[in-house]
Amino acid sequence: MASFSATSSLSFFSVRANNPQARPETVEQVCEVVRKQLVLPAERPLLPDTKFSELGADSLDTVEIVMGLEEKFDIEVAEESAENITTVQEAADLIEKLILKKGEA
Amino acid sequence: MASAVPPPVRSEVLLLFRSLLRTAREFADYNIREYTKRRTIDAFRQNRDLSDPSAVVAAFADGKSQLEVARRQVIVHSLYAPKVKNVMEIKH
């Protein structure tokens, strides 16, 4: 009985651990890079889930944003991962994952 | 020409763009690094709306040869890297 409930709560925690949300500071820094690249006026709100394309970015802008993030956080984003970044949240999550991996290396 | 070269797909173009920007970063000289970055971005933006396939193929080929030039120059310039940092690189 006890072991059954233990394993079910364990699987719940591992699901949470596999999809951590990025820290607010990371999200904030990503927003800075995006704002600068897309020249967004300060009043324009930037939500983590807004797609770059909605902000008027084209694919060249997205590449430049990813490059800017690589430089800001001192990380290397692989080609395949870079193609999947479409929002601030996705960028921040990937950045934190890469920083963690870098720390472990 | 017997058969036309197929124009590059979007992912190839973006990969070339990224490769050029990555190569630019390897230059030790601030001026050359910034120029390479700027020129790449300007050229790709300028050619963004090309519709004629042969023009696209020509632009892509030009980009690829420029990438090779940049890669060679990174190596050559590293032999003569400036000893003093450019004033623009000094953080305040």
N, CA and C atoms of all chains as a GROMACS GRO file, in nm:
protein
  591
    1MET      N    1   0.085  -0.121   0.000
    1MET     CA    2   0.000   0.000   0.000
    1MET      C    3   0.087   0.124   0.000
    2ALA      N    4   0.178   0.128   0.097
    2ALA     CA    5   0.263   0.248   0.112
    2ALA      C    6   0.349   0.266  -0.012
    3SER      N    7   0.404   0.157  -0.067
    3SER     CA    8   0.493   0.169  -0.182
    3SER      C    9   0.413   0.214  -0.305
    4PHE      N   10   0.287   0.172  -0.316
    4PHE     CA   11   0.205   0.211  -0.431
    4PHE      C   12   0.189   0.363  -0.435
    5SER      N   13   0.152   0.423  -0.319
    5SER     CA   14   0.131   0.569  -0.318
    5SER      C   15   0.264   0.641  -0.336
    6ALA      N   16   0.373   0.578  -0.289
    6ALA     CA   17   0.504   0.644  -0.304
    6ALA      C   18   0.542   0.655  -0.451
    7THR      N   19   0.519   0.549  -0.527
    7THR     CA   20   0.558   0.555  -0.669
    7THR      C   21   0.470   0.653  -0.745
    8SER      N   22   0.340   0.660  -0.708
    8SER     CA   23   0.255   0.752  -0.785
    8SER      C   24   0.295   0.897  -0.757
    9SER      N   25   0.333   0.928  -0.634
    9SER     CA   26   0.373   1.067  -0.607
    9SER      C   27   0.509   1.094  -0.671
   10LEU      N   28   0.594   0.991  -0.679
   10LEU     CA   29   0.725   1.007  -0.742
   10LEU      C   30   0.709   1.043  -0.890
   11SER      N   31   0.616   0.973  -0.957
   11SER     CA   32   0.601   1.002  -1.100
   11SER      C   33   0.546   1.142  -1.120
   12PHE      N   34   0.464   1.189  -1.027
   12PHE     CA   35   0.412   1.326  -1.037
   12PHE      C   36   0.528   1.425  -1.031
   13PHE      N   37   0.622   1.404  -0.938
   13PHE     CA   38   0.732   1.498  -0.924
   13PHE      C   39   0.824   1.494  -1.045
   14SER      N   40   0.843   1.373  -1.102
   14SER     CA   41   0.936   1.367  -1.216
   14SER      C   42   0.876   1.437  -1.337
   15VAL      N   43   0.744   1.434  -1.350
   15VAL     CA   44   0.681   1.506  -1.462
   15VAL      C   45   0.705   1.656  -1.444
   16ARG      N   46   0.690   1.706  -1.321
   16ARG     CA   47   0.714   1.848  -1.296
   16ARG      C   48   0.858   1.883  -1.327
   17ALA      N   49   0.951   1.794  -1.284
   17ALA     CA   50   1.093   1.825  -1.300
   17ALA      C   51   1.133   1.830  -1.447
   18ASN      N   52   1.064   1.753  -1.532
   18ASN     CA   53   1.102   1.751  -1.672
   18ASN      C   54   1.055   1.875  -1.748
   19ASN      N   55   0.963   1.948  -1.695
   19ASN     CA   56   0.913   2.068  -1.765
   19ASN      C   57   0.918   2.190  -1.674
   20PRO      N   58   1.036   2.226  -1.626
   20PRO     CA   59   1.042   2.343  -1.537
   20PRO      C   60   1.022   2.470  -1.616
   21GLN      N   61   0.954   2.564  -1.556
   21GLN     CA   62   0.938   2.693  -1.621
   21GLN      C   63   1.063   2.776  -1.593
   22ALA      N   64   1.104   2.856  -1.687
   22ALA     CA   65   1.224   2.937  -1.669
   22ALA      C   66   1.202   3.043  -1.563
   23ARG      N   67   1.314   3.082  -1.500
   23ARG     CA   68   1.306   3.186  -1.396
   23ARG      C   69   1.265   3.318  -1.457
   24PRO      N   70   1.196   3.402  -1.377
   24PRO     CA   71   1.152   3.533  -1.430
   24PRO      C   72   1.268   3.619  -1.479
   25GLU      N   73   1.386   3.610  -1.413
   25GLU     CA   74   1.498   3.694  -1.456
   25GLU      C   75   1.541   3.655  -1.597
   26THR      N   76   1.541   3.523  -1.624
   26THR     CA   77   1.578   3.477  -1.758
   26THR      C   78   1.479   3.529  -1.861
   27VAL      N   79   1.349   3.516  -1.827
   27VAL     CA   80   1.245   3.563  -1.918
   27VAL      C   81   1.263   3.711  -1.945
   28GLU      N   82   1.296   3.786  -1.839
   28GLU     CA   83   1.315   3.931  -1.852
   28GLU      C   84   1.429   3.963  -1.948
   29GLN      N   85   1.540   3.891  -1.932
   29GLN     CA   86   1.655   3.916  -2.019
   29GLN      C   87   1.625   3.879  -2.164
   30VAL      N   88   1.549   3.772  -2.184
   30VAL     CA   89   1.510   3.733  -2.319
   30VAL      C   90   1.425   3.845  -2.380
   31CYS      N   91   1.333   3.898  -2.299
   31CYS     CA   92   1.246   4.006  -2.348
   31CYS      C   93   1.330   4.125  -2.393
   32GLU      N   94   1.436   4.156  -2.316
   32GLU     CA   95   1.523   4.269  -2.354
   32GLU      C   96   1.581   4.249  -2.493
   33VAL      N   97   1.631   4.127  -2.517
   33VAL     CA   98   1.693   4.098  -2.646
   33VAL      C   99   1.589   4.109  -2.758
   34VAL      N  100   1.471   4.055  -2.734
   34VAL     CA  101   1.365   4.058  -2.835
   34VAL      C  102   1.322   4.201  -2.865
   35ARG      N  103   1.305   4.279  -2.758
   35ARG     CA  104   1.263   4.418  -2.776
   35ARG      C  105   1.363   4.494  -2.861
   36LYS      N  106   1.492   4.472  -2.830
   36LYS     CA  107   1.595   4.544  -2.902
   36LYS      C  108   1.596   4.503  -3.050
   37GLN      N  109   1.588   4.374  -3.075
   37GLN     CA  110   1.596   4.326  -3.212
   37GLN      C  111   1.477   4.374  -3.295
   38LEU      N  112   1.357   4.368  -3.237
   38LEU     CA  113   1.237   4.402  -3.313
   38LEU      C  114   1.198   4.548  -3.297
   39VAL      N  115   1.282   4.622  -3.224
   39VAL     CA  116   1.259   4.765  -3.200
   39VAL      C  117   1.115   4.788  -3.152
   40LEU      N  118   1.078   4.720  -3.044
   40LEU     CA  119   0.944   4.735  -2.992
   40LEU      C  120   0.937   4.860  -2.904
   41PRO      N  121   0.834   4.942  -2.922
   41PRO     CA  122   0.820   5.057  -2.832
   41PRO      C  123   0.797   5.010  -2.689
   42ALA      N  124   0.848   5.088  -2.593
   42ALA     CA  125   0.846   5.047  -2.453
   42ALA      C  126   0.705   5.019  -2.403
   43GLU      N  127   0.606   5.089  -2.460
   43GLU     CA  128   0.469   5.071  -2.410
   43GLU      C  129   0.412   4.937  -2.453
   44ARG      N  130   0.468   4.880  -2.563
   44ARG     CA  131   0.410   4.758  -2.614
   44ARG      C  132   0.436   4.643  -2.518
   45PRO      N  133   0.329   4.581  -2.466
   45PRO     CA  134   0.351   4.471  -2.371
   45PRO      C  135   0.407   4.349  -2.442
   46LEU      N  136   0.497   4.279  -2.374
   46LEU     CA  137   0.558   4.159  -2.432
   46LEU      C  138   0.534   4.042  -2.338
   47LEU      N  139   0.442   3.955  -2.379
   47LEU     CA  140   0.409   3.839  -2.296
   47LEU      C  141   0.497   3.722  -2.336
   48PRO      N  142   0.530   3.635  -2.238
   48PRO     CA  143   0.619   3.523  -2.269
   48PRO      C  144   0.565   3.430  -2.377
   49ASP      N  145   0.432   3.425  -2.392
   49ASP     CA  146   0.378   3.330  -2.489
   49ASP      C  147   0.348   3.392  -2.625
   50THR      N  148   0.376   3.520  -2.638
   50THR     CA  149   0.353   3.583  -2.769
   50THR      C  150   0.450   3.527  -2.870
   51LYS      N  151   0.399   3.492  -2.988
   51LYS     CA  152   0.487   3.442  -3.093
   51LYS      C  153   0.564   3.560  -3.153
   52PHE      N  154   0.690   3.537  -3.188
   52PHE     CA  155   0.771   3.643  -3.249
   52PHE      C  156   0.706   3.693  -3.376
   53SER      N  157   0.644   3.601  -3.451
   53SER     CA  158   0.582   3.641  -3.577
   53SER      C  159   0.470   3.743  -3.554
   54GLU      N  160   0.401   3.730  -3.438
   54GLU     CA  161   0.294   3.827  -3.407
   54GLU      C  162   0.351   3.965  -3.382
   55LEU      N  163   0.479   3.970  -3.343
   55LEU     CA  164   0.542   4.099  -3.314
   55LEU      C  165   0.603   4.159  -3.440
   56GLY      N  166   0.583   4.092  -3.553
   56GLY     CA  167   0.636   4.145  -3.678
   56GLY      C  168   0.773   4.091  -3.714
   57ALA      N  169   0.815   3.984  -3.647
   57ALA     CA  170   0.946   3.927  -3.677
   57ALA      C  171   0.937   3.830  -3.794
   58ASP      N  172   1.038   3.833  -3.880
   58ASP     CA  173   1.045   3.730  -3.984
   58ASP      C  174   1.152   3.628  -3.943
   59SER      N  175   1.177   3.529  -4.028
   59SER     CA  176   1.269   3.423  -3.987
   59SER      C  177   1.411   3.476  -3.966
   60LEU      N  178   1.449   3.581  -4.041
   60LEU     CA  179   1.583   3.639  -4.022
   60LEU      C  180   1.592   3.701  -3.882
   61ASP      N  181   1.483   3.769  -3.842
   61ASP     CA  182   1.480   3.828  -3.708
   61ASP      C  183   1.497   3.720  -3.601
   62THR      N  184   1.429   3.606  -3.621
   62THR     CA  185   1.437   3.498  -3.522
   62THR      C  186   1.581   3.449  -3.511
   63VAL      N  187   1.649   3.434  -3.625
   63VAL     CA  188   1.789   3.390  -3.621
   63VAL      C  189   1.872   3.492  -3.543
   64GLU      N  190   1.849   3.621  -3.572
   64GLU     CA  191   1.926   3.725  -3.502
   64GLU      C  192   1.896   3.726  -3.353
   65ILE      N  193   1.769   3.702  -3.318
   65ILE     CA  194   1.732   3.697  -3.176
   65ILE      C  195   1.806   3.583  -3.107
   66VAL      N  196   1.807   3.465  -3.171
   66VAL     CA  197   1.875   3.349  -3.111
   66VAL      C  198   2.024   3.377  -3.097
   67MET      N  199   2.085   3.440  -3.198
   67MET     CA  200   2.227   3.474  -3.189
   67MET      C  201   2.250   3.571  -3.073
   68GLY      N  202   2.161   3.670  -3.060
   68GLY     CA  203   2.173   3.766  -2.952
   68GLY      C  204   2.164   3.698  -2.816
   69LEU      N  205   2.074   3.599  -2.806
   69LEU     CA  206   2.059   3.526  -2.680
   69LEU      C  207   2.183   3.441  -2.652
   70GLU      N  208   2.240   3.382  -2.758
   70GLU     CA  209   2.363   3.304  -2.739
   70GLU      C  210   2.471   3.391  -2.679
   71GLU      N  211   2.483   3.516  -2.732
   71GLU     CA  212   2.588   3.604  -2.683
   71GLU      C  213   2.559   3.652  -2.541
   72LYS      N  214   2.432   3.683  -2.514
   72LYS     CA  215   2.398   3.736  -2.382
   72LYS      C  216   2.419   3.632  -2.273
   73PHE      N  217   2.384   3.505  -2.302
   73PHE     CA  218   2.392   3.402  -2.198
   73PHE      C  219   2.515   3.314  -2.214
   74ASP      N  220   2.599   3.344  -2.315
   74ASP     CA  221   2.721   3.267  -2.338
   74ASP      C  222   2.690   3.118  -2.354
   75ILE      N  223   2.600   3.086  -2.446
   75ILE     CA  224   2.564   2.947  -2.473
   75ILE      C  225   2.568   2.924  -2.624
   76GLU      N  226   2.560   2.796  -2.663
   76GLU     CA  227   2.552   2.763  -2.804
   76GLU      C  228   2.420   2.690  -2.829
   77VAL      N  229   2.340   2.743  -2.918
   77VAL     CA  230   2.212   2.680  -2.948
   77VAL      C  231   2.228   2.600  -3.077
   78ALA      N  232   2.194   2.471  -3.072
   78ALA     CA  233   2.208   2.387  -3.190
   78ALA      C  234   2.104   2.425  -3.294
   79GLU      N  235   2.135   2.394  -3.419
   79GLU     CA  236   2.049   2.430  -3.531
   79GLU      C  237   1.905   2.382  -3.510
   80GLU      N  238   1.889   2.253  -3.471
   80GLU     CA  239   1.755   2.196  -3.460
   80GLU      C  240   1.676   2.264  -3.349
   81SER      N  241   1.745   2.296  -3.237
   81SER     CA  242   1.674   2.362  -3.127
   81SER      C  243   1.633   2.502  -3.168
   82ALA      N  244   1.720   2.570  -3.243
   82ALA     CA  245   1.693   2.709  -3.280
   82ALA      C  246   1.565   2.719  -3.363
   83GLU      N  247   1.541   2.618  -3.445
   83GLU     CA  248   1.422   2.624  -3.531
   83GLU      C  249   1.293   2.618  -3.451
   84ASN      N  250   1.299   2.563  -3.328
   84ASN     CA  251   1.177   2.546  -3.251
   84ASN      C  252   1.147   2.663  -3.158
   85ILE      N  253   1.229   2.765  -3.162
   85ILE     CA  254   1.204   2.879  -3.074
   85ILE      C  255   1.111   2.976  -3.143
   86THR      N  256   0.990   2.992  -3.090
   86THR     CA  257   0.895   3.084  -3.152
   86THR      C  258   0.841   3.186  -3.052
   87THR      N  259   0.865   3.163  -2.921
   87THR     CA  260   0.816   3.257  -2.820
   87THR      C  261   0.926   3.285  -2.718
   88VAL      N  262   0.903   3.388  -2.637
   88VAL     CA  263   0.998   3.424  -2.531
   88VAL      C  264   1.011   3.308  -2.433
   89GLN      N  265   0.897   3.246  -2.400
   89GLN     CA  266   0.899   3.137  -2.302
   89GLN      C  267   0.984   3.021  -2.352
   90GLU      N  268   0.966   2.983  -2.480
   90GLU     CA  269   1.044   2.873  -2.534
   90GLU      C  270   1.192   2.904  -2.530
   91ALA      N  271   1.227   3.028  -2.562
   91ALA     CA  272   1.368   3.068  -2.560
   91ALA      C  273   1.422   3.058  -2.418
   92ALA      N  274   1.348   3.113  -2.322
   92ALA     CA  275   1.396   3.113  -2.183
   92ALA      C  276   1.413   2.971  -2.131
   93ASP      N  277   1.316   2.883  -2.162
   93ASP     CA  278   1.325   2.744  -2.115
   93ASP      C  279   1.448   2.676  -2.174
   94LEU      N  280   1.471   2.695  -2.303
   94LEU     CA  281   1.587   2.633  -2.367
   94LEU      C  282   1.717   2.686  -2.310
   95ILE      N  283   1.721   2.817  -2.286
   95ILE     CA  284   1.842   2.880  -2.231
   95ILE      C  285   1.877   2.819  -2.096
   96GLU      N  286   1.776   2.806  -2.010
   96GLU     CA  287   1.804   2.751  -1.877
   96GLU      C  288   1.852   2.607  -1.886
   97LYS      N  289   1.793   2.533  -1.981
   97LYS     CA  290   1.834   2.393  -2.000
   97LYS      C  291   1.982   2.389  -2.043
   98LEU      N  292   2.019   2.478  -2.135
   98LEU     CA  293   2.155   2.479  -2.186
   98LEU      C  294   2.254   2.525  -2.079
   99ILE      N  295   2.213   2.622  -1.997
   99ILE     CA  296   2.301   2.670  -1.890
   99ILE      C  297   2.324   2.558  -1.789
  100LEU      N  298   2.218   2.482  -1.760
  100LEU     CA  299   2.230   2.369  -1.667
  100LEU      C  300   2.327   2.265  -1.722
  101LYS      N  301   2.309   2.237  -1.853
  101LYS     CA  302   2.395   2.137  -1.916
  101LYS      C  303   2.539   2.183  -1.917
  102LYS      N  304   2.557   2.311  -1.938
  102LYS     CA  305   2.693   2.368  -1.940
  102LYS      C  306   2.754   2.354  -1.802
  103GLY      N  307   2.673   2.377  -1.699
  103GLY     CA  308   2.724   2.367  -1.562
  103GLY      C  309   2.767   2.226  -1.527
  104GLU      N  310   2.698   2.128  -1.588
  104GLU     CA  311   2.730   1.989  -1.555
  104GLU      C  312   2.854   1.942  -1.628
  105ALA      N  313   2.887   2.007  -1.741
  105ALA     CA  314   2.998   1.960  -1.825
  105ALA      C  315   3.132   1.972  -1.754
  106MET      N  316   2.207   2.639  -7.028
  106MET     CA  317   2.213   2.536  -6.925
  106MET      C  318   2.109   2.429  -6.954
  107ALA      N  319   2.149   2.304  -6.939
  107ALA     CA  320   2.056   2.194  -6.967
  107ALA      C  321   1.947   2.190  -6.861
  108SER      N  322   1.986   2.193  -6.733
  108SER     CA  323   1.885   2.189  -6.628
  108SER      C  324   1.915   2.298  -6.526
  109ALA      N  325   1.811   2.360  -6.472
  109ALA     CA  326   1.831   2.468  -6.376
  109ALA      C  327   1.860   2.410  -6.238
  110VAL      N  328   1.944   2.481  -6.162
  110VAL     CA  329   1.971   2.440  -6.024
  110VAL      C  330   1.848   2.474  -5.940
  111PRO      N  331   1.801   2.383  -5.854
  111PRO     CA  332   1.683   2.417  -5.773
  111PRO      C  333   1.718   2.525  -5.671
  112PRO      N  334   1.627   2.619  -5.648
  112PRO     CA  335   1.657   2.724  -5.550
  112PRO      C  336   1.666   2.664  -5.409
  113PRO      N  337   1.744   2.726  -5.322
  113PRO     CA  338   1.759   2.672  -5.186
  113PRO      C  339   1.628   2.684  -5.109
  114VAL      N  340   1.605   2.589  -5.018
  114VAL     CA  341   1.486   2.596  -4.934
  114VAL      C  342   1.515   2.690  -4.817
  115ARG      N  343   1.408   2.730  -4.750
  115ARG     CA  344   1.419   2.828  -4.642
  115ARG      C  345   1.523   2.787  -4.539
  116SER      N  346   1.520   2.659  -4.496
  116SER     CA  347   1.611   2.617  -4.389
  116SER      C  348   1.757   2.629  -4.432
  117GLU      N  349   1.785   2.606  -4.563
  117GLU     CA  350   1.923   2.620  -4.611
  117GLU      C  351   1.967   2.765  -4.604
  118VAL      N  352   1.874   2.854  -4.642
  118VAL     CA  353   1.907   2.996  -4.641
  118VAL      C  354   1.934   3.042  -4.498
  119LEU      N  355   1.847   2.998  -4.406
  119LEU     CA  356   1.865   3.039  -4.266
  119LEU      C  357   1.994   2.980  -4.210
  120LEU      N  358   2.028   2.859  -4.252
  120LEU     CA  359   2.153   2.797  -4.206
  120LEU      C  360   2.272   2.877  -4.256
  121LEU      N  361   2.266   2.923  -4.382
  121LEU     CA  362   2.374   3.004  -4.436
  121LEU      C  363   2.385   3.136  -4.358
  122PHE      N  364   2.272   3.195  -4.328
  122PHE     CA  365   2.267   3.320  -4.251
  122PHE      C  366   2.333   3.299  -4.115
  123ARG      N  367   2.292   3.190  -4.050
  123ARG     CA  368   2.346   3.162  -3.916
  123ARG      C  369   2.496   3.134  -3.924
  124SER      N  370   2.539   3.057  -4.027
  124SER     CA  371   2.681   3.024  -4.040
  124SER      C  372   2.764   3.150  -4.060
  125LEU      N  373   2.713   3.241  -4.142
  125LEU     CA  374   2.786   3.366  -4.164
  125LEU      C  375   2.798   3.445  -4.035
  126LEU      N  376   2.688   3.455  -3.959
  126LEU     CA  377   2.693   3.530  -3.834
  126LEU      C  378   2.786   3.462  -3.734
  127ARG      N  379   2.783   3.328  -3.729
  127ARG     CA  380   2.872   3.257  -3.636
  127ARG      C  381   3.017   3.279  -3.675
  128THR      N  382   3.046   3.274  -3.806
  128THR     CA  383   3.183   3.295  -3.850
  128THR      C  384   3.229   3.437  -3.816
  129ALA      N  385   3.137   3.533  -3.833
  129ALA     CA  386   3.171   3.673  -3.802
  129ALA      C  387   3.221   3.685  -3.659
  130ARG      N  388   3.158   3.611  -3.569
  130ARG     CA  389   3.194   3.619  -3.427
  130ARG      C  390   3.337   3.578  -3.401
  131GLU      N  391   3.394   3.496  -3.492
  131GLU     CA  392   3.528   3.444  -3.465
  131GLU      C  393   3.638   3.544  -3.495
  132PHE      N  394   3.605   3.654  -3.561
  132PHE     CA  395   3.708   3.753  -3.589
  132PHE      C  396   3.751   3.822  -3.461
  133ALA      N  397   3.882   3.835  -3.445
  133ALA     CA  398   3.933   3.901  -3.325
  133ALA      C  399   3.917   4.052  -3.337
  134ASP      N  400   3.925   4.102  -3.461
  134ASP     CA  401   3.918   4.247  -3.483
  134ASP      C  402   3.774   4.295  -3.478
  135TYR      N  403   3.748   4.388  -3.390
  135TYR     CA  404   3.612   4.442  -3.371
  135TYR      C  405   3.551   4.491  -3.501
  136ASN      N  406   3.630   4.570  -3.577
  136ASN     CA  407   3.578   4.631  -3.699
  136ASN      C  408   3.534   4.527  -3.801
  137ILE      N  409   3.620   4.428  -3.823
  137ILE     CA  410   3.588   4.326  -3.923
  137ILE      C  411   3.470   4.242  -3.877
  138ARG      N  412   3.467   4.214  -3.747
  138ARG     CA  413   3.358   4.135  -3.690
  138ARG      C  414   3.224   4.206  -3.712
  139GLU      N  415   3.222   4.334  -3.674
  139GLU     CA  416   3.097   4.410  -3.688
  139GLU      C  417   3.057   4.426  -3.833
  140TYR      N  418   3.157   4.450  -3.919
  140TYR     CA  419   3.126   4.467  -4.060
  140TYR      C  420   3.064   4.340  -4.118
  141THR      N  421   3.127   4.226  -4.088
  141THR     CA  422   3.076   4.100  -4.142
  141THR      C  423   2.932   4.077  -4.098
  142LYS      N  424   2.907   4.105  -3.969
  142LYS     CA  425   2.770   4.088  -3.917
  142LYS      C  426   2.674   4.180  -3.991
  143ARG      N  427   2.712   4.307  -3.999
  143ARG     CA  428   2.624   4.407  -4.058
  143ARG      C  429   2.598   4.377  -4.205
  144ARG      N  430   2.705   4.345  -4.276
  144ARG     CA  431   2.692   4.320  -4.420
  144ARG      C  432   2.604   4.198  -4.446
  145THR      N  433   2.621   4.094  -4.363
  145THR     CA  434   2.538   3.974  -4.377
  145THR      C  435   2.391   4.009  -4.359
  146ILE      N  436   2.362   4.078  -4.248
  146ILE     CA  437   2.223   4.112  -4.218
  146ILE      C  438   2.165   4.199  -4.329
  147ASP      N  439   2.240   4.300  -4.373
  147ASP     CA  440   2.190   4.389  -4.478
  147ASP      C  441   2.164   4.312  -4.607
  148ALA      N  442   2.257   4.225  -4.645
  148ALA     CA  443   2.244   4.152  -4.771
  148ALA      C  444   2.124   4.059  -4.768
  149PHE      N  445   2.107   3.986  -4.659
  149PHE     CA  446   1.994   3.894  -4.652
  149PHE      C  447   1.862   3.968  -4.650
  150ARG      N  448   1.858   4.083  -4.580
  150ARG     CA  449   1.733   4.161  -4.578
  150ARG      C  450   1.702   4.217  -4.715
  151GLN      N  451   1.808   4.262  -4.783
  151GLN     CA  452   1.788   4.322  -4.915
  151GLN      C  453   1.732   4.218  -5.012
  152ASN      N  454   1.781   4.095  -5.001
  152ASN     CA  455   1.739   3.991  -5.095
  152ASN      C  456   1.621   3.910  -5.046
  153ARG      N  457   1.558   3.958  -4.941
  153ARG     CA  458   1.452   3.881  -4.876
  153ARG      C  459   1.338   3.848  -4.971
  154ASP      N  460   1.301   3.944  -5.055
  154ASP     CA  461   1.180   3.926  -5.136
  154ASP      C  462   1.209   3.885  -5.279
  155LEU      N  463   1.325   3.829  -5.305
  155LEU     CA  464   1.355   3.784  -5.440
  155LEU      C  465   1.258   3.674  -5.480
  156SER      N  466   1.201   3.687  -5.601
  156SER     CA  467   1.106   3.586  -5.645
  156SER      C  468   1.161   3.503  -5.760
  157ASP      N  469   1.244   3.563  -5.842
  157ASP     CA  470   1.299   3.492  -5.958
  157ASP      C  471   1.396   3.384  -5.910
  158PRO      N  472   1.366   3.257  -5.941
  158PRO     CA  473   1.448   3.146  -5.889
  158PRO      C  474   1.595   3.157  -5.924
  159SER      N  475   1.627   3.202  -6.045
  159SER     CA  476   1.768   3.210  -6.081
  159SER      C  477   1.839   3.318  -6.000
  160ALA      N  478   1.766   3.425  -5.966
  160ALA     CA  479   1.825   3.529  -5.882
  160ALA      C  480   1.850   3.475  -5.742
  161VAL      N  481   1.756   3.394  -5.694
  161VAL     CA  482   1.772   3.334  -5.561
  161VAL      C  483   1.893   3.242  -5.559
  162VAL      N  484   1.905   3.158  -5.664
  162VAL     CA  485   2.019   3.066  -5.673
  162VAL      C  486   2.149   3.144  -5.676
  163ALA      N  487   2.152   3.254  -5.753
  163ALA     CA  488   2.274   3.335  -5.764
  163ALA      C  489   2.310   3.397  -5.629
  164ALA      N  490   2.209   3.452  -5.561
  164ALA     CA  491   2.235   3.516  -5.432
  164ALA      C  492   2.285   3.413  -5.331
  165PHE      N  493   2.223   3.295  -5.332
  165PHE     CA  494   2.264   3.191  -5.238
  165PHE      C  495   2.408   3.146  -5.265
  166ALA      N  496   2.442   3.130  -5.393
  166ALA     CA  497   2.578   3.089  -5.429
  166ALA      C  498   2.677   3.196  -5.386
  167ASP      N  499   2.639   3.323  -5.406
  167ASP     CA  500   2.724   3.433  -5.365
  167ASP      C  501   2.746   3.428  -5.214
  168GLY      N  502   2.639   3.404  -5.141
  168GLY     CA  503   2.648   3.395  -4.995
  168GLY      C  504   2.742   3.284  -4.953
  169LYS      N  505   2.732   3.169  -5.020
  169LYS     CA  506   2.816   3.056  -4.983
  169LYS      C  507   2.964   3.087  -5.008
  170SER      N  508   2.992   3.155  -5.123
  170SER     CA  509   3.132   3.185  -5.149
  170SER      C  510   3.184   3.287  -5.048
  171GLN      N  511   3.098   3.381  -5.008
  171GLN     CA  512   3.138   3.479  -4.907
  171GLN      C  513   3.166   3.410  -4.774
  172LEU      N  514   3.088   3.306  -4.745
  172LEU     CA  515   3.110   3.232  -4.620
  172LEU      C  516   3.249   3.169  -4.623
  173GLU      N  517   3.286   3.112  -4.740
  173GLU     CA  518   3.418   3.051  -4.751
  173GLU      C  519   3.527   3.155  -4.733
  174VAL      N  520   3.507   3.272  -4.795
  174VAL     CA  521   3.604   3.381  -4.779
  174VAL      C  522   3.619   3.416  -4.632
  175ALA      N  523   3.506   3.434  -4.564
  175ALA     CA  524   3.509   3.473  -4.423
  175ALA      C  525   3.582   3.368  -4.340
  176ARG      N  526   3.553   3.241  -4.368
  176ARG     CA  527   3.617   3.134  -4.289
  176ARG      C  528   3.767   3.136  -4.306
  177ARG      N  529   3.813   3.157  -4.434
  177ARG     CA  530   3.958   3.164  -4.457
  177ARG      C  531   4.017   3.284  -4.386
  178GLN      N  532   3.947   3.396  -4.395
  178GLN     CA  533   4.000   3.519  -4.337
  178GLN      C  534   4.008   3.512  -4.185
  179VAL      N  535   3.916   3.439  -4.123
  179VAL     CA  536   3.923   3.423  -3.977
  179VAL      C  537   4.059   3.364  -3.941
  180ILE      N  538   4.100   3.263  -4.017
  180ILE     CA  539   4.227   3.196  -3.989
  180ILE      C  540   4.344   3.291  -4.014
  181VAL      N  541   4.341   3.358  -4.130
  181VAL     CA  542   4.451   3.448  -4.164
  181VAL      C  543   4.462   3.560  -4.062
  182HIS      N  544   4.345   3.620  -4.028
  182HIS     CA  545   4.349   3.733  -3.935
  182HIS      C  546   4.392   3.693  -3.796
  183SER      N  547   4.367   3.567  -3.759
  183SER     CA  548   4.407   3.526  -3.625
  183SER      C  549   4.558   3.526  -3.612
  184LEU      N  550   4.629   3.517  -3.727
  184LEU     CA  551   4.775   3.524  -3.723
  184LEU      C  552   4.824   3.666  -3.695
  185TYR      N  553   4.736   3.762  -3.722
  185TYR     CA  554   4.774   3.903  -3.706
  185TYR      C  555   4.675   3.974  -3.615
  186ALA      N  556   4.630   3.907  -3.511
  186ALA     CA  557   4.528   3.965  -3.424
  186ALA      C  558   4.580   4.093  -3.359
  187PRO      N  559   4.496   4.195  -3.348
  187PRO     CA  560   4.539   4.318  -3.284
  187PRO      C  561   4.569   4.292  -3.136
  188LYS      N  562   4.671   4.360  -3.086
  188LYS     CA  563   4.711   4.335  -2.948
  188LYS      C  564   4.628   4.417  -2.852
  189VAL      N  565   4.577   4.529  -2.903
  189VAL     CA  566   4.500   4.619  -2.816
  189VAL      C  567   4.353   4.609  -2.853
  190LYS      N  568   4.269   4.606  -2.754
  190LYS     CA  569   4.125   4.601  -2.781
  190LYS      C  570   4.078   4.735  -2.837
  191ASN      N  571   3.984   4.727  -2.930
  191ASN     CA  572   3.922   4.847  -2.985
  191ASN      C  573   3.846   4.920  -2.874
  192VAL      N  574   3.846   5.052  -2.880
  192VAL     CA  575   3.781   5.129  -2.772
  192VAL      C  576   3.633   5.092  -2.757
  193MET      N  577   3.570   5.051  -2.868
  193MET     CA  578   3.428   5.014  -2.863
  193MET      C  579   3.404   4.889  -2.781
  194GLU      N  580   3.510   4.808  -2.766
  194GLU     CA  581   3.492   4.682  -2.695
  194GLU      C  582   3.513   4.694  -2.545
  195ILE      N  583   3.566   4.809  -2.504
  195ILE     CA  584   3.593   4.826  -2.362
  195ILE      C  585   3.463   4.860  -2.293
  196LYS      N  586   3.425   4.775  -2.198
  196LYS     CA  587   3.297   4.799  -2.131
  196LYS      C  588   3.314   4.907  -2.025
  197HIS      N  589   3.213   4.990  -2.015
  197HIS     CA  590   3.218   5.096  -1.914
  197HIS      C  591   3.124   5.064  -1.800
   0.00000   0.00000   0.00000
